[in-house]
Amino acid sequence: MKKTVPTLYLLNNIFYPQTIIPLTVTDEISKKLLVSSFQNSTEIALYHPHQRSKGVGTLAKITMLDYNNDGSLNAVIQGLTRIKLLTMHREDPFPQYYMEDYFDFDEKTQTLSGSPIMRLHSILEHWLNRHVNSARERERFMKDISSPVKLINNLCMFVIKDIELKQIFLESTSLLDRVRMMNALLVGNTPDTEDTEMCEAIKSFERLDTDHYKNAS
C-alpha cells in the first residue's frame, strides 16, 4: 500500500534532511496542515514546486509549534530523509501526496578522500563563525556534523543561495558528485556563497541532461 504524506509547499527555499529550520506561516491551509500534523505526530513533506523539479522533497517532523499575536504560526521543522512525491492523494483540507523513498546509489566501491571533506568542513565552520554569535552554539552545531551527507546537506541549506542549484543537490543520487560539485562551487578558503560562474555551468549541464531525458522518454 502506498504511503501518503501531508505536503507543505516551501516557495522561497529548499529544505534538506538532517537540518533544522524555523518557519512562520500565515495562510490558513498551511496552518491547518501544521496543527493537524503536530497534534497527530504525523510526518510532513516540504517541497519546492520548481519548474524543473523531479518531485523530490524532504520528509520532516515538527518539533515545536506556537501561535503569534497576529494569528501567524511559528514552527520548528527537523528534516529526516529525502522522498519523492508521486501523485496527489487529495487536496482538502491540505495537500497530501503519495510518496516513495528516495535514496543515493550504492557507491561502496568508491571512497571519499579526506582532503575535500576536510576543506568543506572548514568552510562550514568559517561560515558559522561569521553568522552565529554564540561560541557554544557553533561548537554544538559542528559536533553534530557526523557524516559527509550531513555536511553537504547543511552547506546546501545555509551557504548555497541559488534555488535551482539547491534543488539539483537535493535530487542528486550520488554523494561523490555532491562533494565534487560543492568543492567546485565554494571557491577560496572562506566563501560565503557559491561561485556564480560555476553555478551557471552546473545548472546549464543539468538542464541539458534533463531535456535529453525528457526527449528520450
VMD Tcl script that draws the C-alpha trace (Angstrom):
set ca {
  {0.00 0.00 0.00}
  {1.35 3.42 -0.96}
  {2.06 5.86 1.84}
  {0.60 9.35 1.80}
  {2.09 12.44 3.39}
  {0.75 15.95 4.13}
  {2.75 18.29 1.91}
  {3.78 21.87 2.66}
  {4.93 23.91 -0.33}
  {8.11 25.80 0.52}
  {8.35 28.56 -2.07}
  {11.44 30.53 -1.04}
  {13.92 27.81 -0.08}
  {14.85 24.14 -0.43}
  {14.77 22.08 2.75}
  {17.23 19.25 3.38}
  {17.35 16.15 5.56}
  {19.41 16.40 8.76}
  {18.86 20.15 9.01}
  {16.53 22.25 11.18}
  {14.70 25.42 10.15}
  {12.15 27.78 11.73}
  {9.09 28.59 9.66}
  {6.39 31.23 10.00}
  {3.18 30.59 8.07}
  {0.21 32.90 7.65}
  {-2.13 31.15 5.19}
  {-4.93 29.04 6.62}
  {-4.18 25.88 4.60}
  {-0.58 25.69 5.83}
  {-1.68 26.41 9.40}
  {-4.26 23.59 9.25}
  {-1.58 21.22 7.94}
  {0.92 22.09 10.67}
  {-1.61 21.96 13.53}
  {-3.11 18.65 12.40}
  {0.30 17.05 11.82}
  {1.71 18.28 15.13}
  {-1.31 17.14 17.13}
  {-1.27 13.71 15.48}
  {2.55 13.35 15.46}
  {2.39 12.98 11.68}
  {5.43 13.50 9.49}
  {5.12 16.03 6.69}
  {6.84 16.67 3.36}
  {8.41 20.02 2.50}
  {8.57 20.51 -1.24}
  {9.58 23.35 -3.57}
  {7.47 23.20 -6.78}
  {10.30 24.37 -9.05}
  {9.54 24.13 -12.76}
  {12.35 21.59 -13.23}
  {11.66 19.67 -10.03}
  {11.52 15.88 -10.25}
  {9.16 15.75 -7.27}
  {11.91 15.26 -4.69}
  {11.30 16.76 -1.27}
  {12.20 16.19 2.37}
  {10.25 14.20 4.92}
  {10.26 16.06 8.22}
  {8.80 16.25 11.70}
  {7.51 19.27 13.58}
  {9.34 19.74 16.87}
  {7.68 22.98 18.01}
  {4.53 24.90 17.19}
  {3.38 28.24 18.57}
  {0.88 30.97 17.62}
  {1.86 34.62 17.32}
  {-0.36 37.52 18.40}
  {-1.16 38.30 14.76}
  {-2.52 34.79 14.15}
  {0.50 33.52 12.23}
  {2.10 30.27 13.26}
  {5.72 29.57 14.15}
  {7.09 26.07 13.65}
  {10.47 24.42 14.05}
  {10.95 21.67 11.46}
  {13.54 18.88 11.56}
  {14.45 17.23 8.26}
  {14.57 13.41 8.23}
  {15.03 11.79 4.80}
  {14.51 12.51 1.12}
  {11.33 11.32 -0.54}
  {9.79 11.53 -3.99}
  {6.23 12.77 -4.32}
  {4.18 10.83 -6.84}
  {0.54 11.80 -7.42}
  {-1.77 13.86 -5.28}
  {-3.96 11.81 -2.95}
  {-6.25 14.69 -2.03}
  {-6.20 18.48 -1.85}
  {-8.55 19.21 1.07}
  {-8.17 20.26 3.82}
  {-4.48 20.48 2.74}
  {-2.38 18.79 0.03}
  {-1.50 15.13 0.57}
  {0.66 13.14 -1.86}
  {1.54 9.54 -2.39}
  {5.27 9.16 -1.79}
  {8.18 6.78 -2.09}
  {11.67 6.73 -0.56}
  {14.47 8.41 -2.49}
  {17.95 7.01 -1.91}
  {21.52 7.51 -3.10}
  {23.04 4.97 -5.46}
  {25.30 2.40 -3.82}
  {28.85 3.75 -4.17}
  {30.66 1.36 -1.83}
  {33.27 0.60 -4.50}
  {34.38 4.25 -4.40}
  {35.68 6.19 -1.44}
  {35.67 9.82 -0.44}
  {39.16 11.19 0.09}
  {39.75 13.08 3.32}
  {41.02 16.35 1.86}
  {37.81 17.56 0.09}
  {35.70 16.68 3.13}
  {38.09 18.44 5.50}
  {38.04 21.53 3.28}
  {34.24 21.64 3.22}
  {34.13 21.08 6.97}
  {36.43 24.09 7.40}
  {34.27 26.24 5.11}
  {31.15 25.46 7.15}
  {33.00 26.25 10.36}
  {34.16 29.62 8.98}
  {30.60 30.37 7.83}
  {29.30 29.68 11.34}
  {31.93 31.98 12.85}
  {30.60 34.82 10.71}
  {26.88 34.18 11.16}
  {26.38 32.61 14.61}
  {27.41 34.72 17.60}
  {27.31 32.03 20.28}
  {30.53 30.00 20.56}
  {28.58 27.30 22.39}
  {26.04 27.05 19.57}
  {28.80 26.91 16.96}
  {30.55 24.11 18.85}
  {27.33 22.17 19.32}
  {26.48 22.54 15.64}
  {29.86 21.33 14.37}
  {29.89 18.35 16.76}
  {26.61 17.29 15.19}
  {28.11 17.19 11.66}
  {28.79 13.47 11.91}
  {28.91 12.38 8.25}
  {29.70 13.69 4.73}
  {25.99 13.54 3.89}
  {25.11 15.76 6.83}
  {27.97 18.14 5.96}
  {26.74 18.56 2.37}
  {23.11 18.97 3.47}
  {23.99 21.77 5.87}
  {26.20 23.54 3.32}
  {23.33 23.34 0.84}
  {20.88 24.65 3.40}
  {22.88 27.56 4.74}
  {25.63 28.52 2.26}
  {24.23 27.84 -1.22}
  {21.79 30.56 -2.27}
  {20.57 29.69 -5.78}
  {17.22 27.82 -5.59}
  {17.69 25.78 -8.78}
  {21.16 24.75 -7.68}
  {19.86 23.75 -4.24}
  {17.22 21.58 -5.96}
  {19.94 19.92 -8.07}
  {21.79 18.95 -4.90}
  {18.61 17.59 -3.31}
  {17.86 15.44 -6.36}
  {21.40 14.11 -6.87}
  {21.66 10.42 -6.01}
  {25.48 10.42 -5.84}
  {27.20 11.64 -2.69}
  {30.50 11.67 -4.59}
  {29.02 14.02 -7.18}
  {27.62 16.29 -4.49}
  {31.01 16.53 -2.78}
  {32.74 17.31 -6.09}
  {30.15 19.93 -7.04}
  {30.33 21.57 -3.63}
  {34.12 21.80 -3.77}
  {33.93 23.34 -7.25}
  {31.25 25.82 -6.20}
  {32.84 27.08 -2.99}
  {35.94 28.88 -4.24}
  {38.64 30.02 -1.81}
  {39.18 29.34 1.87}
  {36.20 31.14 3.37}
  {33.48 31.63 0.72}
  {30.15 32.99 1.90}
  {28.17 31.61 -1.05}
  {28.64 29.73 -4.34}
  {30.75 30.91 -7.27}
  {28.39 32.45 -9.85}
  {30.10 31.15 -12.99}
  {30.37 27.58 -11.69}
  {26.76 27.76 -10.52}
  {25.56 28.66 -14.02}
  {27.76 25.95 -15.58}
  {26.28 23.24 -13.35}
  {22.72 24.43 -13.94}
  {23.25 24.52 -17.72}
  {24.63 20.97 -17.69}
  {21.73 19.70 -15.58}
  {19.21 21.38 -17.88}
  {20.73 19.64 -20.90}
  {20.67 16.33 -19.06}
  {17.04 16.82 -18.01}
  {15.95 17.85 -21.52}
  {17.73 14.81 -23.00}
  {15.91 12.52 -20.55}
  {12.53 14.07 -21.38}
  {13.12 13.75 -25.14}
  {14.14 10.12 -24.78}
  {11.06 9.22 -22.72}
}
mol new
graphics top color blue
foreach p $ca { graphics top sphere $p radius 0.5 }
foreach p [lrange $ca 0 end-1] q [lrange $ca 1 end] { graphics top cylinder $p $q radius 0.2 }
display resetview
